[in-house]
Amino acid sequence: MLILSPRGFSGNLRGLLMSINIRWLRNKWYLDVYWKGKRKVLAIGPDRKEAEIIKAQLEKSLLINDVDAFNRIIGSSSTGKIPSLGEYGARWAEELELTHLKESTKTSYSQGFKLHVLPCKIAAQRLDEIDYSSIKAFILELKSQYCISKPKYLSRNSLRNILAILRLILAEAEAEGYIKGNPAANKKLSKFYKLAGQAAEINPFNTQEIHAIENIFRENFPWYYALVICLFRTGIRAGEARGLRWGDVNFKAEKLTIKRSWSYGQEITKPKTPSSRRGIDMSGDLLEILKNWKSQLREHWINKGISDPGLVFPSPAGGPFDLPNFQKRYWNKAQDIAGIEIRRIHDARHTFASILLSNSVPITRVANLLGHSSVRTTLQFYAHYLPEQSTGEDLSSFLDDPGKICERFCERSEKKGIKA
């Protein structure tokens, strides 16, 4: 802390009480500068040493009574200028690269801001002008938007995720001292998007479509044939397939183990949830195809003079296969050739789950194979694929004759030796 006394100073700094404190919040160092009776907050970054250097520069500028230097270091915070949501959000999106978030999360947040927040009217408002009414108008504006690339309105989940991004941006602005309180954290805002449409229903492939896609990959895109077989036969996520290594494949036990995910860029992460780390039995077809694929890969690396990366599903150059490129140039094209409705890679996972449940595989087992943290998650997506269970009785008839309920109870009680 630096305290200035009235004696020995002149100009704007004479007689001022000043303190500079360093604190850590949300993966970033901040300087709290108390000056002229006001608190100024400077966001420095993840480097403590950099924060210490800037703190020392501020203190030095005060000791030599260099007001101009002090103002230059303080920057816009000393002038009282409050940036707009668009300006501040753009900086927030850039600073995501300094955080320890997963690459997929960084991309999701950054794209969500650029696609859905920045084009809206709220982006032009100053941070301190944004209130409950502003955010309500923002949600209503989003609800009216029609996506041309995907002919539909934003779903309830999409609206909730966009609002979550806005809430994060304003939380950072609050931490930096631009605003007091976070208006996007008001729970009453949920009532404005709860009535929005649900996301599109799950649309799994049928057996004929699966075989058509697999045959097209075998004939036209053989490099990705084993990958497609694995996606349909195991239900693993695309990121999990990218991170799969030959050490995770046990041919003797006929099982593969999910230990990691490789969703975006060059980042290898842990699976989505602790329960996502799991073992999955391989079908006979998948087992033989992976054995042949391993031999083909070994020959490919030798011919190309490339060191074996150890990945089960690499790109021809040796790294993990590029997910967007695979989706656009191969996955979508195969469906187009087959003349079927184009669906996402993730729908292969939905197909795996729906086939298992339709064939009376216990839902607890399906949840385990999918790596869901709870059976509730599995039920949420796939409950309508559970086979109908019939008791052989018209249960609704009990309402027509309440006496039947009593008779049924007495029958069960007698069998169990319970006296009514």
C-alpha positions in Angstrom: 0.0 0.0 0.0 1.2 3.5 -0.9 -0.1 6.4 1.2 0.7 9.9 0.0 1.0 12.7 2.6 0.1 16.4 1.9 3.7 17.4 2.3 6.2 17.3 -0.5 3.8 17.0 -3.4 2.2 19.5 -5.8 -0.4 19.5 -8.6 -3.2 17.0 -8.8 -1.6 14.5 -6.5 -1.1 16.7 -3.5 -2.9 15.6 -0.4 -4.4 12.4 -1.9 -4.7 9.0 -0.2 -3.6 6.2 -2.5 -3.5 2.5 -2.1 -2.8 -0.3 -4.7 -3.6 -3.9 -3.9 -3.2 -7.0 -6.0 -5.8 -9.8 -6.0 -6.6 -13.0 -8.0 -10.0 -13.7 -9.4 -11.3 -16.0 -12.2 -7.8 -16.9 -13.6 -6.6 -13.3 -13.7 -4.7 -10.8 -11.6 -6.3 -7.5 -10.8 -5.0 -4.2 -9.4 -7.4 -2.3 -7.1 -6.3 1.3 -7.2 -8.0 3.6 -4.7 -7.5 7.1 -6.0 -9.3 10.4 -5.5 -11.9 8.7 -3.3 -12.7 6.2 -6.0 -11.8 2.6 -6.7 -10.3 1.8 -10.1 -9.8 -1.8 -11.1 -7.2 -2.9 -13.7 -7.4 -6.4 -15.2 -3.8 -7.5 -15.8 -3.9 -11.1 -16.8 -2.7 -14.5 -15.5 0.9 -13.4 -14.9 1.6 -12.3 -11.3 5.0 -10.8 -12.2 3.3 -8.5 -14.8 0.9 -7.3 -12.1 3.8 -6.6 -9.8 5.6 -4.6 -12.5 2.6 -2.4 -13.3 2.0 -1.9 -9.6 5.6 -0.7 -9.2 5.2 1.6 -12.2 2.1 3.2 -10.7 3.8 3.8 -7.4 6.9 5.2 -9.1 4.8 7.7 -11.1 3.3 8.9 -7.9 6.6 9.2 -6.1 8.0 11.4 -8.8 4.7 13.3 -9.1 4.3 12.3 -12.8 0.5 12.6 -13.2 0.6 12.1 -17.0 2.5 8.8 -16.6 0.0 7.7 -13.9 -2.9 8.4 -16.2 -1.3 6.6 -19.1 -0.9 3.5 -17.0 -4.5 3.7 -15.6 -5.8 4.1 -19.1 -9.5 4.3 -19.7 -10.3 3.5 -16.0 -8.9 6.8 -14.8 -11.0 8.8 -17.3 -14.2 7.1 -16.2 -15.0 5.9 -19.7 -17.2 2.8 -19.6 -17.0 0.6 -22.7 -20.0 -0.7 -24.6 -21.0 -4.4 -24.2 -19.7 -5.0 -27.7 -16.3 -3.5 -27.0 -15.9 -5.1 -23.7 -17.2 -8.5 -24.9 -14.7 -8.5 -27.8 -11.9 -8.0 -25.3 -13.4 -10.7 -23.1 -13.5 -13.2 -26.0 -9.8 -12.5 -26.8 -8.8 -13.0 -23.1 -10.5 -16.5 -23.2 -7.2 -17.7 -24.7 -5.5 -16.9 -21.4 -7.7 -19.1 -19.4 -7.5 -22.8 -18.6 -10.9 -23.6 -20.1 -11.1 -26.5 -22.6 -10.6 -25.5 -26.2 -14.2 -26.5 -27.0 -15.5 -24.3 -24.3 -13.5 -21.3 -25.5 -14.7 -21.8 -29.0 -18.3 -22.1 -27.9 -18.2 -18.9 -25.8 -16.4 -16.9 -28.4 -18.7 -18.0 -31.3 -21.8 -17.5 -29.1 -20.7 -13.9 -28.4 -19.9 -13.1 -32.0 -22.9 -14.8 -33.6 -25.7 -13.9 -31.1 -24.6 -11.1 -28.8 -22.5 -8.8 -30.9 -25.2 -8.3 -33.7 -27.9 -7.4 -31.3 -28.9 -3.9 -30.1 -27.7 -4.6 -26.5 -24.1 -4.7 -27.9 -24.2 -0.9 -28.4 -25.2 -0.1 -24.8 -22.6 0.9 -22.3 -22.0 -1.6 -19.6 -23.5 0.6 -16.8 -26.6 1.2 -18.9 -27.5 -2.5 -19.1 -30.3 -3.5 -16.7 -33.1 -6.1 -16.4 -35.2 -4.4 -19.1 -32.3 -4.4 -21.5 -31.7 -8.1 -21.1 -35.4 -8.9 -21.4 -35.4 -7.0 -24.7 -32.3 -8.9 -25.8 -33.9 -12.2 -25.1 -37.1 -11.2 -27.0 -34.9 -10.0 -29.9 -33.2 -13.4 -30.0 -36.5 -15.3 -29.9 -37.6 -13.4 -33.1 -34.4 -14.3 -35.0 -34.7 -16.9 -37.7 -31.6 -18.9 -38.6 -31.3 -19.1 -42.4 -28.5 -21.7 -42.5 -30.6 -23.9 -40.2 -34.2 -23.1 -41.0 -35.5 -22.8 -37.4 -35.8 -20.4 -34.5 -33.4 -20.6 -31.6 -34.4 -23.3 -29.2 -34.9 -22.9 -25.5 -31.5 -24.5 -24.7 -29.8 -22.1 -27.2 -31.3 -19.1 -25.6 -30.3 -20.3 -22.2 -26.7 -20.8 -23.3 -26.5 -17.4 -24.9 -27.8 -15.7 -21.8 -25.1 -17.7 -19.8 -22.4 -16.1 -22.0 -23.8 -12.6 -21.4 -23.9 -13.4 -17.7 -20.2 -14.4 -17.8 -19.2 -11.2 -19.6 -21.1 -9.0 -17.1 -19.6 -11.0 -14.2 -16.2 -10.1 -15.5 -17.2 -6.4 -15.9 -18.4 -6.4 -12.3 -15.1 -7.9 -11.1 -13.3 -5.1 -12.9 -15.4 -2.5 -11.3 -17.3 -1.3 -14.4 -20.7 -2.2 -13.0 -22.2 -2.9 -9.6 -24.2 -6.2 -9.7 -24.9 -8.5 -12.6 -28.4 -7.9 -14.1 -28.1 -11.1 -16.2 -28.0 -13.2 -13.0 -31.6 -12.4 -12.3 -33.5 -15.8 -12.3 -36.7 -14.1 -13.4 -35.2 -13.8 -16.9 -35.8 -17.5 -17.5 -39.5 -17.0 -17.9 -38.9 -15.2 -21.2 -37.2 -18.2 -22.9 -38.9 -21.2 -21.2 -41.7 -21.1 -23.7 -39.3 -21.1 -26.7 -39.2 -24.2 -28.9 -37.3 -27.3 -27.9 -34.3 -28.5 -29.8 -35.0 -30.8 -32.7 -36.0 -34.3 -31.7 -33.4 -37.1 -32.0 -33.5 -38.6 -35.4 -31.4 -41.8 -35.5 -30.5 -43.8 -38.6 -32.3 -47.0 -39.4 -30.5 -50.2 -40.2 -30.7 -49.7 -43.9 -29.3 -46.2 -43.7 -26.4 -47.4 -41.5 -25.4 -50.1 -43.9 -25.7 -47.8 -46.9 -23.4 -45.2 -45.2 -20.9 -47.9 -44.2 -20.7 -49.3 -47.7 -20.2 -45.9 -49.3 -17.3 -45.3 -46.9 -15.8 -48.7 -47.7 -15.9 -48.0 -51.4 -15.3 -44.3 -51.7 -13.6 -43.1 -48.5 -11.8 -46.1 -47.1 -9.5 -44.1 -44.8 -12.5 -43.3 -42.6 -14.3 -46.7 -42.9 -13.1 -48.1 -39.6 -14.0 -44.8 -37.9 -17.6 -44.9 -39.1 -17.9 -48.6 -38.1 -16.6 -47.7 -34.6 -19.0 -44.7 -34.3 -22.1 -46.8 -35.1 -21.0 -49.9 -33.1 -19.8 -48.2 -29.9 -21.7 -44.9 -29.6 -18.6 -43.0 -28.6 -18.4 -39.2 -29.1 -16.4 -37.9 -32.0 -13.9 -36.3 -29.7 -13.4 -39.6 -27.9 -12.7 -41.2 -31.3 -10.1 -38.6 -32.1 -8.3 -39.3 -28.8 -8.4 -43.1 -29.1 -5.0 -44.8 -29.1 -4.0 -48.4 -29.9 -3.1 -48.9 -26.3 -6.8 -48.4 -25.5 -7.8 -51.3 -27.7 -7.6 -54.7 -26.2 -8.1 -57.2 -29.0 -7.8 -60.2 -26.7 -10.5 -59.0 -24.3 -12.5 -57.6 -27.3 -12.9 -54.3 -25.5 -11.8 -50.7 -26.0 -11.4 -48.2 -23.2 -12.2 -44.5 -23.3 -9.5 -42.5 -21.4 -9.4 -39.1 -23.2 -11.0 -36.8 -25.6 -9.5 -34.7 -28.4 -12.3 -32.3 -29.4 -10.7 -29.2 -30.8 -7.3 -28.2 -32.1 -4.3 -30.0 -30.5 -5.8 -30.2 -27.0 -6.1 -33.6 -25.4 -8.4 -33.5 -22.4 -10.0 -35.9 -19.9 -13.4 -37.3 -21.0 -16.5 -35.1 -20.6 -17.4 -36.5 -17.2 -15.7 -39.0 -14.8 -18.3 -41.6 -15.9 -17.2 -41.0 -19.5 -14.0 -43.0 -18.7 -15.4 -46.4 -19.5 -14.9 -49.8 -21.2 -17.0 -50.8 -24.3 -17.3 -54.3 -25.7 -16.4 -54.6 -29.4 -18.7 -56.4 -31.9 -17.2 -59.1 -34.1 -17.3 -56.9 -37.2 -15.6 -54.0 -35.4 -12.9 -56.3 -33.9 -11.9 -57.7 -37.3 -12.1 -54.3 -39.1 -9.8 -52.7 -36.4 -7.3 -55.5 -36.7 -7.1 -55.0 -40.5 -7.0 -51.2 -40.1 -4.0 -51.4 -37.7 -2.1 -53.4 -40.3 -3.0 -50.9 -43.1 -1.9 -48.0 -40.9 1.5 -49.6 -40.1 2.1 -50.1 -43.8 1.0 -46.5 -44.6 3.4 -44.9 -42.0 6.3 -47.0 -43.4 5.6 -46.0 -47.0 5.2 -42.3 -46.0 8.2 -42.3 -43.7 6.1 -41.0 -40.9 6.5 -42.0 -37.3 3.5 -43.9 -36.0 1.5 -41.5 -33.9 -0.3 -44.3 -32.1 -3.8 -43.0 -32.9 -6.5 -45.4 -33.9 -8.1 -42.8 -36.2 -5.5 -40.4 -37.4 -5.4 -38.1 -40.4 -3.3 -39.3 -43.4 -0.6 -36.8 -42.2 -0.4 -38.4 -38.7 -2.3 -36.0 -36.5 -5.9 -36.4 -35.3 -8.5 -36.3 -38.0 -10.0 -32.8 -38.6 -13.6 -33.0 -37.3 -15.2 -30.2 -39.3 -13.4 -31.4 -42.5 -14.6 -34.9 -41.9 -18.1 -33.8 -41.4 -18.3 -31.6 -44.5 -16.2 -33.5 -47.0 -17.0 -37.1 -46.1 -19.8 -37.6 -43.6 -22.3 -35.3 -45.3 -21.2 -36.4 -48.7 -21.7 -40.1 -47.9 -25.3 -39.4 -46.9 -25.8 -37.3 -50.0 -24.6 -40.2 -52.2 -26.9 -42.6 -50.3 -29.8 -40.2 -50.9 -30.8 -40.0 -47.2 -31.5 -37.1 -44.9 -28.2 -35.5 -43.8 -27.6 -35.8 -40.1 -24.8 -35.0 -37.7 -21.9 -37.2 -36.6 -23.4 -37.2 -33.1 -26.5 -38.9 -34.5 -24.5 -42.1 -34.8 -24.3 -42.0 -31.0 -28.1 -41.5 -30.8 -28.5 -44.4 -33.2 -26.4 -46.7 -31.0 -28.4 -45.8 -27.9 -31.8 -46.1 -29.6 -31.0 -49.6 -31.1 -29.9 -50.9 -27.7 -33.0 -49.6 -25.9 -35.3 -50.8 -28.6 -33.9 -54.3 -28.1 -34.5 -54.3 -24.3 -31.0 -53.7 -23.2 -31.3 -52.4 -19.6 -31.2 -48.6 -19.4 -28.5 -48.7 -16.7 -26.3 -50.6 -19.1 -26.9 -48.2 -21.9 -26.1 -45.2 -19.6 -22.8 -46.9 -18.7 -21.9 -47.6 -22.3 -22.7 -44.0 -23.3 -20.7 -42.6 -20.3 -23.6 -40.7 -18.9 -23.2 -39.5 -15.3 -26.8 -40.4 -14.5 -29.5 -42.7 -15.8 -31.6 -39.5 -15.7 -29.6 -38.1 -18.6 -30.2 -41.3 -20.7 -34.0 -41.1 -19.9 -34.1 -37.5 -20.9 -33.0 -38.2 -24.4 -34.1 -41.8 -25.1 -37.1 -42.6 -22.9 -39.4 -42.9 -25.9 -37.2 -45.7 -27.3 -37.9 -48.0 -24.3 -40.1 -50.9 -25.4 -43.6 -50.7 -24.1 -44.3 -52.9 -21.1 -47.8 -54.4 -21.1 -49.4 -56.1 -18.1 -52.1 -57.7 -20.2 -54.8 -55.7 -18.4 -56.6 -52.6 -19.2 -55.3 -50.4 -16.4 -57.7 -47.6 -17.1 -60.6 -49.9 -16.3 -59.7 -49.6 -12.6 -61.1 -46.0 -12.7 -64.4 -47.4 -14.0 -64.7 -49.8 -11.1 -62.8 -48.7 -7.9 -63.7 -52.0 -6.3 -61.2 -53.7 -8.5 -58.4 -51.9 -6.9 -59.4 -53.2 -3.5 -59.8 -56.7 -4.8 -56.3 -56.6 -6.4 -54.8 -55.4 -3.2 -56.4 -58.1 -1.2 -55.2 -60.8 -3.6 -51.6 -59.6 -3.4 -51.8 -59.3 0.4 -53.0 -62.9 0.8 -50.1 -64.1 -1.4 -47.6 -62.3 0.8 -49.4 -63.4 4.0 -50.4 -59.9 4.9 -53.7 -59.4 6.7 -55.9 -56.7 5.4 
